[in-house]
Amino acid sequence: MIGYAIAFGFVCVALAQIMSMIRLIIGPGVGDRVLALDTMSVNAVALIVLLGIAGGTQIYFEAALIIAMLGFVSTVAYCRFVLRGDIIE
């Protein structure tokens, strides 16, 4: 039964990733693209966690933490660049 739940989770998160990629490509504004990029990083973390659950290994969870931290920092840096024109004051 858990195998079906993991497969359903993979399909749902992959579909969300594809929809975020479409929004990144055809987004009407810069804000939409930044939000789509942040959503894609969250979806990537979710896919890695699901892969770790399916494989039964713990190394994927550490990789997911690193990618989550990098995704947050990159989103903040990109937002500061869009708003101010520079990242470091």
C-alpha positions in Angstrom: 0.0 0.0 0.0 2.9 2.4 0.8 4.2 1.8 -2.8 1.0 3.2 -4.3 1.2 6.2 -2.0 4.8 6.9 -3.0 4.0 6.5 -6.7 1.0 8.8 -6.4 3.3 11.3 -4.6 5.8 11.1 -7.4 3.2 11.7 -10.0 1.6 14.7 -8.1 5.0 16.4 -7.4 6.2 15.8 -11.0 3.0 17.3 -12.3 3.5 20.3 -10.0 7.1 20.6 -11.2 6.0 20.6 -14.9 3.3 23.3 -14.2 5.9 25.4 -12.4 8.3 25.1 -15.3 5.5 26.3 -17.6 4.9 29.3 -15.4 8.6 30.0 -15.4 8.7 30.0 -19.2 5.5 32.0 -19.9 5.2 34.0 -16.8 4.0 37.5 -17.6 6.1 39.2 -15.0 9.4 38.9 -13.1 7.5 38.2 -9.9 5.8 35.2 -11.4 9.1 33.8 -12.6 10.7 34.2 -9.2 7.8 32.5 -7.5 7.9 29.7 -10.1 11.6 29.2 -9.5 11.1 29.0 -5.7 8.2 26.5 -6.3 10.5 24.4 -8.5 13.1 24.2 -5.8 10.5 23.1 -3.2 9.2 20.5 -5.7 12.8 19.3 -6.2 13.2 18.9 -2.5 9.9 16.9 -2.3 11.0 14.6 -5.2 14.4 14.0 -3.5 12.6 13.2 -0.2 10.2 10.8 -2.0 13.2 9.2 -3.6 14.8 8.7 -0.2 11.6 7.2 1.2 11.3 4.8 -1.8 14.9 3.8 -1.7 15.1 3.5 2.1 18.3 5.5 2.3 19.0 8.5 4.5 21.6 10.3 2.3 18.8 11.7 0.2 17.4 13.6 3.2 20.7 15.4 3.7 20.8 16.3 0.1 17.3 17.6 0.3 18.3 19.8 3.2 21.2 21.3 1.3 19.1 21.9 -1.8 16.3 23.5 0.4 18.9 25.9 1.9 20.4 26.8 -1.5 16.9 27.3 -2.9 15.9 29.7 -0.2 19.1 31.7 -0.4 19.0 31.9 -4.2 15.4 33.1 -4.1 16.2 35.8 -1.6 19.2 36.9 -3.7 17.3 37.0 -6.9 14.5 39.0 -5.3 17.0 41.5 -3.9 18.6 41.8 -7.4 15.2 42.4 -9.1 14.1 45.0 -6.5 17.4 46.9 -5.9 19.6 46.1 -8.8 22.4 44.7 -6.6 22.6 41.8 -4.1 25.2 43.2 -1.6 24.8 46.7 -0.4 
